């Protein structure tokens, strides 16, 4: 992603968050206030995107939102101890192997 795309994405998100109608001029104004220079065509492209698509939908789909949230079963039904044990077992399995030191290889950085 180029600087122009990132800067315009942030500007578009700011305008959407403040419930301001998105135009190329408003995106350009935000970029100018942030002292960010982009190619002249980026603000108008992102303004056209805002006309065609719902920015809220784009944000939620990029963030993985929009899907129903799974609710955990009550601890009494599942058993709090078994859930904690399962979590502990998963985290213990993911331990990363320790890196070999230079001493074991027969040389050191400071020799």
FILUMVO-584700 format. One record per residue: residue in one letter; z, y, x of N, C-alpha, C, O in turn; residue number from 1. Coordinates in nm, 3 decimals. Each point is the difference from the previous one (the first is absolute). Example, Ala and Ser with C-alpha at 12.3 -4.5 7.8 and 13.67 -1.06 7.14 Angstrom:
2
   kelo       n_z       n_y       n_x      ca_z      ca_y      ca_x       c_z       c_y       c_x       o_z       o_y       o_x   drenlum
      a     0.780    -0.569     1.319     0.000     0.119    -0.089     0.000     0.120     0.090     0.066    -0.002     0.104         1
      s    -0.138     0.107    -0.139     0.006     0.119     0.082     0.073     0.109    -0.077     0.017     0.111     0.051         2
***
This chain:
111
   kelo       n_z       n_y       n_x      ca_z      ca_y      ca_x       c_z       c_y       c_x       o_z       o_y       o_x   drenlum
      x     0.000    -0.117     0.083     0.000     0.117    -0.083     0.000     0.124     0.088     0.073     0.006     0.099         1
      x    -0.152     0.091    -0.132    -0.008     0.122     0.079     0.110     0.098    -0.041     0.065    -0.017    -0.104         2
      x    -0.045     0.118     0.187     0.100     0.103    -0.029    -0.032     0.069    -0.132     0.090     0.030    -0.078         3
      x    -0.218    -0.006     0.053    -0.039     0.066    -0.124     0.037    -0.081    -0.123     0.048     0.055    -0.099         4
      x    -0.069    -0.185     0.106     0.035    -0.086    -0.113     0.151    -0.003    -0.023     0.046     0.008    -0.114         5
      x     0.029    -0.020     0.221     0.146    -0.007    -0.012     0.055     0.131    -0.054     0.082     0.001    -0.092         6
      x    -0.128     0.111     0.149     0.048     0.131    -0.043    -0.034     0.027    -0.147     0.084     0.050    -0.075         7
      x    -0.204    -0.084     0.036    -0.040     0.020    -0.140     0.075    -0.095    -0.094     0.031     0.037    -0.113         8
      x    -0.001    -0.157     0.160     0.078    -0.095    -0.081     0.138     0.056    -0.027     0.049    -0.005    -0.113         9
      x     0.014     0.057     0.217     0.133     0.061    -0.018    -0.006     0.121    -0.092     0.086     0.018    -0.085        10
      x    -0.188     0.065     0.102    -0.014     0.118    -0.086    -0.019    -0.041    -0.145     0.059     0.059    -0.091        11
      x    -0.141    -0.160     0.069    -0.025    -0.050    -0.134     0.129    -0.054    -0.062     0.028     0.021    -0.118        12
      x     0.051    -0.091     0.199     0.127    -0.055    -0.048     0.098     0.111    -0.034     0.071    -0.008    -0.100        13
      x    -0.066     0.111     0.183     0.089     0.114    -0.026    -0.037     0.068    -0.131     0.086     0.028    -0.083        14
      x    -0.215    -0.001     0.064    -0.045     0.065    -0.122     0.030    -0.086    -0.123     0.044     0.051    -0.103        15
      x    -0.067    -0.180     0.115     0.028    -0.091    -0.112     0.149    -0.002    -0.031     0.040     0.002    -0.116        16
      x     0.041    -0.007     0.220     0.146    -0.006    -0.017     0.053     0.126    -0.069     0.096    -0.007    -0.077        17
      x    -0.158     0.122     0.105     0.043     0.126    -0.062    -0.072     0.028    -0.133     0.014     0.108    -0.056        18
      x    -0.090    -0.205     0.008    -0.075     0.012    -0.126    -0.094     0.122     0.001    -0.009     0.072    -0.099        19
      x    -0.059    -0.052     0.210    -0.097     0.108     0.015    -0.139    -0.060    -0.007    -0.028    -0.101     0.065        20
      x    -0.059     0.162    -0.144    -0.138    -0.048    -0.013    -0.067     0.007     0.137     0.006     0.103     0.067        21
      x    -0.068    -0.212    -0.026    -0.056    -0.011     0.134    -0.140     0.059     0.005    -0.088    -0.037    -0.078        22
      x     0.068     0.129     0.172    -0.132     0.055     0.030    -0.017     0.001     0.150     0.097    -0.011     0.075        23
      x    -0.220     0.025    -0.032    -0.028     0.008     0.143     0.066     0.121     0.064     0.046    -0.006     0.114        24
      x    -0.043     0.118    -0.188     0.063     0.122     0.052     0.150    -0.016     0.019     0.056     0.050     0.097        25
      x     0.009    -0.121    -0.189     0.144    -0.020     0.012     0.033    -0.093     0.117     0.099     0.020     0.070        26
      x    -0.183    -0.121    -0.051     0.020    -0.089     0.115    -0.020     0.080     0.129     0.078    -0.014     0.094        27
      x    -0.182     0.096    -0.090    -0.025     0.084     0.118     0.115     0.096     0.026     0.037     0.023     0.115        28
      x     0.020     0.033    -0.221     0.114     0.092     0.015     0.120    -0.071     0.061     0.067     0.055     0.088        29
      x    -0.039    -0.176    -0.134     0.110    -0.075     0.057    -0.024    -0.033     0.147     0.091     0.009     0.082        30
      x    -0.213    -0.047    -0.050    -0.033    -0.032     0.138     0.012     0.123     0.089     0.047    -0.008     0.113        31
      x    -0.091     0.122    -0.164     0.010     0.124     0.077     0.146     0.038     0.022     0.037     0.044     0.109        32
      x     0.046    -0.061    -0.212     0.143     0.031     0.012     0.068    -0.092     0.100     0.096     0.039     0.066        33
      x    -0.145    -0.162    -0.055     0.056    -0.097     0.095    -0.063     0.014     0.138     0.037    -0.072     0.093        34
      x    -0.132     0.166    -0.080    -0.069     0.024     0.127    -0.074    -0.126     0.048     0.003    -0.035     0.118        35
      x    -0.070    -0.031    -0.214    -0.079    -0.120     0.030    -0.146     0.032    -0.026    -0.037     0.044    -0.109        36
      x    -0.046    -0.067     0.209    -0.143     0.025    -0.015    -0.072    -0.133    -0.022     0.017    -0.095     0.077        37
      x    -0.097     0.090    -0.181    -0.079    -0.120    -0.031    -0.144     0.042    -0.024    -0.029     0.119    -0.013        38
      x    -0.059    -0.216     0.008    -0.139     0.027    -0.033    -0.006     0.061    -0.140     0.080    -0.034    -0.086        39
      x    -0.174     0.123     0.064    -0.008     0.075    -0.125    -0.024    -0.087    -0.123     0.035     0.040    -0.111        40
      x    -0.092    -0.157     0.129    -0.034    -0.083    -0.115     0.117    -0.084    -0.052    -0.006    -0.046    -0.114        41
      x     0.112     0.025     0.193     0.110    -0.086    -0.043     0.070     0.050    -0.126     0.019    -0.079    -0.093        42
      x     0.022     0.206     0.084     0.070     0.043    -0.122    -0.080    -0.020    -0.128     0.054    -0.043    -0.101        43
      x    -0.184     0.073     0.107    -0.082    -0.018    -0.122    -0.016    -0.147    -0.036    -0.003    -0.034    -0.118        44
      x    -0.007    -0.054     0.217    -0.008    -0.143    -0.029     0.127    -0.051    -0.068    -0.007    -0.076    -0.097        45
      x     0.121     0.118     0.147     0.125    -0.045    -0.060     0.022     0.062    -0.138     0.061    -0.062    -0.087        46
      x    -0.111     0.185     0.066     0.008     0.061    -0.133    -0.086    -0.079    -0.099     0.040    -0.019    -0.115        47
      x    -0.158    -0.025     0.158    -0.086    -0.081    -0.087     0.066    -0.135    -0.030    -0.012    -0.052    -0.111        48
      x     0.080    -0.003     0.210     0.073    -0.125    -0.022     0.106     0.019    -0.109     0.018    -0.085    -0.087        49
      x     0.051     0.198     0.094     0.106     0.028    -0.098    -0.057     0.018    -0.141     0.067    -0.030    -0.099        50
      x    -0.191     0.078     0.090    -0.065     0.013    -0.131    -0.035    -0.136    -0.059     0.011    -0.021    -0.121        51
      x    -0.052    -0.072     0.207    -0.050    -0.130    -0.046     0.110    -0.103    -0.023    -0.011    -0.084    -0.089        52
      x     0.117     0.089     0.170     0.105    -0.103    -0.004     0.135     0.063    -0.025     0.023     0.117     0.032        53
      x     0.066    -0.193    -0.089     0.137     0.043    -0.020     0.076    -0.013     0.133     0.009    -0.110     0.055        54
      x     0.042     0.219    -0.004     0.069    -0.002     0.128     0.127    -0.086    -0.010     0.033    -0.070     0.095        55
      x     0.036     0.076    -0.206     0.119    -0.084    -0.020    -0.033    -0.148     0.011     0.076    -0.077     0.059        56
      x    -0.189     0.037    -0.116    -0.042    -0.141     0.009    -0.036    -0.038     0.144     0.032    -0.109     0.045        57
      x    -0.098     0.200     0.025    -0.036    -0.027     0.140     0.125    -0.016     0.086     0.007    -0.089     0.085        58
      x     0.091     0.176    -0.107     0.123    -0.007     0.078     0.075    -0.129    -0.029     0.046    -0.067     0.092        59
      x    -0.034     0.033    -0.218     0.075    -0.122    -0.034    -0.071    -0.126     0.047     0.065    -0.098     0.036        60
      x    -0.198     0.098    -0.037    -0.070    -0.119     0.047     0.007    -0.012     0.152     0.005    -0.111     0.053        61
      x    -0.005     0.223     0.017     0.011    -0.003     0.146     0.140    -0.040     0.043     0.017    -0.064     0.104        62
      x     0.082     0.101    -0.182     0.139    -0.031     0.034     0.038    -0.139    -0.050     0.113    -0.044     0.021        63
      x    -0.203    -0.024    -0.085     0.031    -0.133    -0.052     0.071     0.005    -0.133     0.052    -0.100    -0.048        64
      x    -0.050     0.217    -0.012     0.068     0.016    -0.128    -0.087    -0.044    -0.115    -0.107    -0.057     0.021        65
      x     0.153     0.081    -0.139    -0.075    -0.036    -0.117     0.029    -0.139    -0.050    -0.023    -0.030    -0.117        66
      x     0.072    -0.056     0.202     0.034    -0.136    -0.040     0.143    -0.001    -0.054     0.083     0.079     0.045        67
      x    -0.054    -0.166    -0.139     0.135    -0.007    -0.051     0.098    -0.042     0.110    -0.032    -0.081     0.087        68
      x     0.149     0.137    -0.095     0.104    -0.029     0.099     0.078    -0.123    -0.044     0.045    -0.007    -0.115        69
      x    -0.028    -0.088     0.204     0.076    -0.120    -0.031     0.148     0.034     0.003     0.048     0.069     0.090        70
      x     0.025    -0.117    -0.189     0.143     0.024    -0.009     0.072    -0.125     0.045    -0.033    -0.111    -0.042        71
      x     0.131     0.129     0.129     0.076    -0.115     0.051     0.086    -0.058    -0.110     0.050     0.072    -0.087        72
      x    -0.032    -0.204     0.091     0.086    -0.067    -0.097     0.145     0.037     0.029     0.034     0.030     0.114        73
      x     0.051    -0.031    -0.214     0.140     0.030     0.023     0.062    -0.096     0.102    -0.037    -0.118     0.006        74
      x     0.130     0.168     0.072     0.063    -0.080     0.105     0.073    -0.121    -0.058     0.007    -0.104     0.065        75
      x     0.047     0.118    -0.184     0.073    -0.112    -0.060    -0.092    -0.118    -0.029     0.040    -0.115     0.013        76
      x    -0.164     0.145    -0.052    -0.093    -0.108    -0.033    -0.053    -0.068     0.126    -0.015    -0.122     0.003        77
      x    -0.014     0.198     0.101    -0.058    -0.056     0.120     0.107    -0.040     0.099    -0.013    -0.100     0.070        78
      x     0.117     0.176    -0.065     0.106    -0.023     0.098    -0.019     0.093     0.117    -0.098    -0.011     0.074        79
      x     0.190     0.103    -0.056    -0.013     0.101     0.104     0.001    -0.064     0.138    -0.069     0.047     0.091        80
      x     0.144    -0.152    -0.074     0.008    -0.065     0.130    -0.131    -0.062     0.041    -0.038     0.008     0.117        81
      x    -0.034    -0.069    -0.211    -0.126    -0.066     0.035    -0.107     0.103     0.036    -0.082    -0.025     0.088        82
      x     0.082     0.140    -0.155    -0.097     0.104     0.032     0.026     0.058     0.139    -0.093     0.024     0.077        83
      x     0.221    -0.003    -0.046     0.034     0.054     0.132    -0.031    -0.102     0.109    -0.043     0.038     0.109        84
      x     0.065    -0.164    -0.136    -0.029    -0.104     0.098    -0.150    -0.011     0.025    -0.043    -0.019     0.114        85
      x    -0.036     0.030    -0.220    -0.146    -0.007     0.016    -0.051     0.118     0.081    -0.089    -0.017     0.084        86
      x     0.144     0.136    -0.107    -0.040     0.117     0.077     0.038    -0.016     0.146    -0.080     0.031     0.089        87
      x     0.201    -0.080    -0.063     0.045    -0.018     0.138    -0.087    -0.103     0.072    -0.031     0.017     0.118        88
      x    -0.010    -0.123    -0.188    -0.083    -0.102     0.062    -0.137     0.057     0.037    -0.054    -0.033     0.106        89
      x    -0.003     0.118    -0.192    -0.130     0.059     0.029     0.007     0.094     0.119    -0.090     0.001     0.083        90
      x     0.197     0.079    -0.074     0.009     0.095     0.110     0.029    -0.069     0.131    -0.044     0.047     0.105        91
      x     0.117    -0.160    -0.107     0.028    -0.072     0.123    -0.126    -0.065     0.055    -0.016    -0.008     0.122        92
      x    -0.074    -0.038    -0.208    -0.123    -0.065     0.043    -0.095     0.098     0.067    -0.085    -0.042     0.080        93
      x     0.096     0.170    -0.109    -0.093     0.099     0.050     0.042     0.061     0.133    -0.056     0.102     0.039        94
      x     0.151    -0.157     0.030     0.041     0.054     0.128    -0.116    -0.009     0.098    -0.066    -0.104     0.010        95
      x     0.043     0.214     0.061    -0.110     0.003     0.095     0.044    -0.063     0.132     0.116     0.013     0.039        96
      x    -0.207    -0.080     0.028     0.036    -0.059     0.129     0.030     0.111     0.101    -0.062     0.106    -0.003        97
      x     0.157    -0.133     0.090     0.039     0.099     0.099    -0.106     0.004     0.110    -0.053    -0.103     0.041        98
      x     0.025     0.223     0.006    -0.098     0.016     0.106     0.057    -0.049     0.132     0.119     0.017     0.028        99
      x    -0.205    -0.079     0.052     0.044    -0.049     0.129     0.022     0.118     0.094    -0.076     0.097    -0.002       100
      x     0.179    -0.105     0.081     0.026     0.108     0.094    -0.083    -0.020     0.126    -0.047    -0.110     0.028       101
      x     0.031     0.216     0.048    -0.076    -0.007     0.125     0.071    -0.084     0.104    -0.064    -0.057     0.088       102
      x     0.198     0.048    -0.097     0.077    -0.078     0.096    -0.041    -0.147    -0.002     0.000    -0.065     0.104       103
      x    -0.033     0.013    -0.221    -0.037    -0.141    -0.011    -0.138    -0.026     0.060    -0.032    -0.114     0.034       104
      x    -0.049     0.218    -0.021    -0.134    -0.018     0.053    -0.004     0.014     0.152    -0.103    -0.024     0.061       105
      x     0.212     0.062    -0.001     0.005     0.008     0.144    -0.035     0.136     0.057    -0.010     0.016     0.122       106
      x    -0.010     0.084    -0.210    -0.024     0.136     0.051     0.063     0.099    -0.097     0.036    -0.033    -0.113       107
      x    -0.023     0.156     0.161     0.062     0.103    -0.080    -0.082     0.128     0.015    -0.073     0.016     0.097       108
      x     0.087     0.071    -0.189    -0.071     0.127     0.003     0.045     0.085     0.117    -0.079     0.077     0.055       109
      x     0.203    -0.089    -0.016     0.057     0.086     0.103     0.012    -0.068     0.137     0.076     0.048     0.084       110
      x    -0.145    -0.156    -0.059     0.005    -0.068     0.132    -0.077     0.076     0.103    -0.007    -0.041     0.116       111
***
